[in-house]
Amino acid sequence: MRILYNEKKYSSFANIPYSIIRQIAEKVLDINRKAKSEKEKVIDLTMGQNFLGNPRILFEAIKWLNNKDFNAPILYEPSVGSIDARESVAKNFYSFFYRFSSDEFSADNVMLTDGAFGAVRNALGAIMDPGDILVVDRLTFRYFIQALMVMGRLSSLENVFTLPADEDSGFIPKIDTAIEFLLDLKKRYSDRKIVYYTQFGFNPTGCFRTQKELKELVEFIEEEKNLFLINDIAYHLIRWNNLDIPLASYFADEDAGIVDADSLSKPFSLMGARVGVLITRNKELYRYAALVQQYSIVSPSKFCVDIWRAASHPEVLPKIREYLQKLVAEIRRNKELFEKRLEKLGFKGCSKSVGTIYSFLRVPRPSRNFYEELLNKAKVAVVPGYAFSDPSDPIGDQFIRATISLPPEKLEEGIRRIEQFFSSQDFT
């Protein structure tokens, strides 16, 4: 037996759980690496990946990417992104899709970031101190709880509160309920900042807030001291009807603690490129978020900045709209196919869902074990619903999330495997 006199000490990160989504995805990679045939490989419906999109429309607008004689160094960008790229995003991108005045935003409201995740991280880091309160939705992308613990900004999970919501509303909290909930927290914790992280287009359900609901929420938040709103809009371009304005900052005053976080990852299949943006009218909040970014990633990459330049260029935007119409139609067909076929097996899709790249399904048996059966026996990987809920909330165990933005033949094979699994003796 060896006695360790100088055993290494590490941080409290040991208390932070590894993401179940990543665990499953990495298990799939390991299985597929060892598989001896295609039949043994798992069809992966776990990660938020869009296999149907194509970034070429943007790449073609970046001159240096298409210049075979390009031999210049790739230098640092300014820490919040080049001013011309930020100005182009502010003046062109959102006003084109949502038909409002190009004078609503300026470069001073826009920060280019490492994905929507980076934008939310910057905002949370700019606002929260240990002991402050984080409010999240009942079913949501919960990475930011652990991200705050990594940053040392969340002192305890006891400082995380979950807004109530039910299946009838697609798990979108009603505005009256949200306001009442936040006011109650404000009374109980009058000396602390309270941050509500929410989504305009919900992951995992595929349900969207309305413009009216978002505006009402913003009007409440901006009138209350020490209340902040971070609005994640990463899926706003992938919905069946995209006329409602998704930007909380559009409805906000300059002094409001309101932030939007967006990304080009989902609509243009740029997940690995980390192309995001933070938008706020609050100059002080922007300044603090810029400090978080400077000491997190130094600066956005030139690739990120040039992609935003391309995506917001007036000559490229009409082509993007045409591209998005085709993409959304294809994702919608996949979603309808997937849910219709699995409905015969006892699965039930969310009736309020109007977009994103997922199918969120009520399942015929608890997902905690069911997802493992699908992985090990059907060779199809999905995410159990509890990955998006509070561990004490039984609702998560009633659902699974499946990524449906795959080539139709791949999705069809996944469906066939699940059907075969249900018809086999393995399903007991």
N, C-alpha and C positions, 0 to 999 in steps of 0.2 A: 504494500500500500504506500503510495507516494503522498507525502504531506506537502501542501503548497503554502509556503510562508509568505509568498509575495503575490497572492492571487489578485488578478486585475479587478478593478472596480469599474462599473459602467453606470450610465445614467439611468433614470427612471423609465427609459424607453422600453425596458423589459415588461412594463405593465401595459404597454400599448399593443392591442391585438393586431395581427396581420389581417389585411382585408380578405374576407371570404371570397370576394370576386376574384382577386389576384390568386388566392390559393387554388381555386378551381381551375383558372386559366393556366396556371403553371403546371398543375397536375396533368392537364390535357396535353400541354407541350411535351411533358415527359413520356406520357403514354404514346403519343404520336411519333416521338423520336425512336421509340423501341419497337413500334409496330412493324410487322413483317409483310402486311398487305393493307390495301386501302380499306378493306372490310374491318380491320382491327383498329383503324384510326377513328378518333372521336370527331364528330361534327361539333364545332365550338360555337355556341350561341350565348356566350357569357359577356365578353368585353363590349364596351360601347364603340364598336368599330363599324364603319360604313364601307362595305366592299363594293357598293354600287356606284359610288361617286367617282369623280375624276378631276384632279386638280389641273389638268392640262390647260384648260381655258385661262387659268391664272399664270401658269408657267410661261405660256406663249407670249404674254404681255410683259415679261421681265427680260429686258434686252440682253443682259450679261449671261443669262442662262442659255441663251440661244446663239451666243457668239463663240464660235469654235476657237477663235484667236484670243479669247479672254485670258489675260494673265496678270491681272491686278490683284493686290492683296485684299482679303476680306477683313475690313477693319471693324472696330467697335462702333456701334451706333450710339447716339445719345441715350442716357439711361432710361428715358421714358419714350424713346422712339424719335425719329427725325420729324421736325416741325411740319415739313411739307406733307409727309405721309399722314400725320395726325390731322392736319387741316383738311386733307382730302377725305378722310374718314368722316370727320365732323360735318363737312359741307355736302358730301355726295351720297355716302353709302345708305344711311338710314332714311334720309329724306327721299331717296329714289324709291325705296320699297314701300314706304308708309305715307308718302305724299304730304309731307309737311315742309314748312319753309326751311331753306338751307341756312337761314340765319339763326336757327335755334341753338346750334352748338358751334364752338370754335376749337382750335387746336388745344387751348388751355383746359378743355373739358375731357380730353382724350389721352389715354396712356396705353401704349402698346405693350403687351405682356406675353408671358409664356403660357398661352392658353387661357381659357376661362378660369381654370384652377388658379393660375397665377394672379389673375385679377381679383378673385375672391380672397386669396391669401393676402394680397397687398391691403385690401380693404379691412379685413379682420385684424391684421397686424397694426393698421393705422388707428383703429378704434379701440380695441379691447386691451384691458389690463387684467392681470390675475384677480379673480374675484368677480369680474363682470359676468353678465348673463348672456347666454346664447339661446335663442329660440329657433326651433326647426319645425318643419311640417311632419305630420304623422308618418307618411311614407315619402322618403326623399333620399337624395345622394348624401350620405352621412360622413364622407371623408373628412369634412372640415372640422368635425369634432376632434378627431385625432390629430389633424394638422395643427390645431390650436394648442394641443398638448405638446406637440413637438416644438412649437415656437415658445412654449412656456407662458402662453397667454390664457390658458384655461386651467385653473387650479384644481378643479374637481368636476366629475361628471354630475355632481349634485347641482352644478350651475348650468346644466343643460335642461331645457324644458321643451315639451312637445305639444304643439297645438292639436286639439281634437279635430277630427274630420271623419266622415263615413263614406261608405262605398257609393251611396246614392249621388254624392257630389263629385265622384271620381277622386275622392280623398283630397280635394282642394278645400281648405278651411273657408267657411263662409266669412265674409268681411266683418259682419257684426260680431261673430264669435272671436275672430282674431283681435279686434279692437278691445273687446271686453277682457280677453285673456291678457293682452299687453298692459292694459290699464291696471289690472289686478297685480301684475308683477311690478309695475311701477310704484304702486302703493307699498308693496311689501319690501321692495329693494330701492328705496328712493335715493340712496347714496351711490348706486351703481349704474353703469351704462348697460343698456339692454339692446342687443342686436338681433334682428329677425332676419335669418337667411332663408330665402324662399326662391322659387322658380316660377317663371312665367309659363314655361312649358315643362311639365313635371316629368322627371325621371324617378321612378320607372313607369308611371301609369300612362303617359302619352296624353294626359289631359292638360288643357290650357286655361289660364285665367282670361277673363275678358278685359278689354281696355277700361271699361267702366269700373270693374272691381279694382284694377290696379290703381286707377286714379283716386278712388275713394281711400284706398290704403295709404297712398302717398300723402294725401291731404291730412290724414290723421297723424301720420308719423312726423311730418314736418312741423306740426304745431306743438309737439311734446318734447320737452327738454330731455336729453339723455336717451332718446329712442332713435335707433338707426335701422335702415333697411338696406340689405344687399340682395339685389334681384338678379338671379342667374338666368340668362336668356339664350343659352347655348343652342337650343333647338328651335328658335323662333322661325327660321326659314324652312323648316321641315314640318309643315302642317297643311291640312287640306284647305283651310281658309286663312290666309295670312294678312288680312287687312287691318286687324286690331293692332294698335301701336304697342309694342312690348316694353318700351323704355320707361322705367320709373322716373328717370332723370328728366325726361321730356315734360313731365307734369310737376316737377319739383322746383322750389325756389332755390336761389343761390346758397342760402345758409342751411338748407336742409341736409341732414345726414343720410343722403340717398345715393346709392351706387348701383350701376348696372355692370354685369360681367358677361362678355360675349366671346365667341370663338368661331373661327372658320372651319374647325375640325370636322364637325358632323356633316355639313352640307357639301364640303369639297374633299372629303376623305383625306384630311391633313392631320390626323390624330398625332402622328409622330413628329410633325413639324412644329407643334406648340405655338399656334398663331392665335393670340387672344387680344382683348381690349378691355380696359376699364374706362367707364364714363361716369363723370360726376360734375355737378355745377359748383360743388363746395370746394373752394380754393384751398382751404386749410386741410381738409380731408385729403385732397389730391396731393398736397405737399408731403404729408406724412406717409401716404401710400407709396409715393416715389422713393422715400427713404427705405421703406421695407423692400421695394424692388431692387434698389441699388445694392443692398447688402444681401440679397437673395440670389439674384442672377446676374448682377453687374449691369447688363443691358439686354434688351431684346436682340435677337440675331438679325443680321442684314437680310437673311432669307425671310424672316417674319415681317420685317418692315416693308420689303419689296412686294411681298404677297398682298399686304394691305394696300399698298399703292395701286397694284393691279386691280384688286377687288373693288376699289372705290373710284376707279377711273371712269369718267363719263362715257367714254367710247366702249368700255368693256361691260358696263352695267346692263345694257339691254341684252347682251349675249348671256350674261349670268342669269337673268330672269328666264330666258328661254330654256337654259340648261336646268334650272331649278324646277320648272314645270314638268319636265320629263322625269327628273329624279324623283320628285314627290309622287308622281303617278305610279312609278315603278315600285316604290316603297309601299304605297297604299295597296297595290295589287298583292304584294307579298303578304302584307298584314292580313288582308281579307282571306287569302288562301290559307294561311297558317291557322287562323282562328276558326274558320269554317270547318276545316278538316278535323281539328282537335276537339271541336265542340261535340262531335259524335262520340268522343271517348270520355266525356264528362268534364272537359275543361270549359271555362267561361271567360271570355274576354271582357275588358272594361268597356262598357257601352258609351262612356263619355269621352273616350280617347279620340283625338282628332289630329294626331301627328306623332313625331319622333320616330326613332328607328327600332322601337321595342314593341313586343306584345307582352302585356301584363295580364296573366291568366290566373283565375281561381282554379285550384287543382283538386282532384277527387280524393286526395289523401294528404296528410301533413307534408309540407315541402321539405322539412328538415331531413327526413329520410328519403323522400321521394326523389329529390334531385340526385342523390347518390345512386339510387337504383337506375335512373335514366343514364347516368354517366357510366356505371360499371356494366350494365346489362344491355341497354339500348345503344350505347356508344354515342349519346347525345348529351352535351353539357349545357345546363341552364343554371341560373342563379336563384337560390331560394329567396323568397320575399323578405325573410327576416334580415337580409343584408341591408335593407332600406328602412328598418323600423327599430324602435327601442327594443332591447332584448326582453324586456318585461311585457311587451305588448304581443298578445297572441295573434294579432292580425297578420303579421308577417309570415307565419307558418301556414297560411291559407293560400299563398300565391307563389308563382314563379315569374321571373323575368327572362324573356328570350329575345335575343337580337335577331331581327328579321331582315336586315339590310344585307342579305347575301344574294349571290346569283341564284335565280329561280331553281336551277337544277340541284344546287347544293341544299337549298331549303327543302325542296321536294324530297330529297334523300333523307333529311332529318325527320320530316313528317312520316315517311314510310317506315323508318326505324322505330319511331314511337308507336305507330300503329301495330307493327309486328310485335313489339314488346307487349302491348296490351293483349294481343291475341294469343300470346304464348303462355306456357305453364309457368314461366318465371314470374308473372304478375299474380300475386296471391293476396 
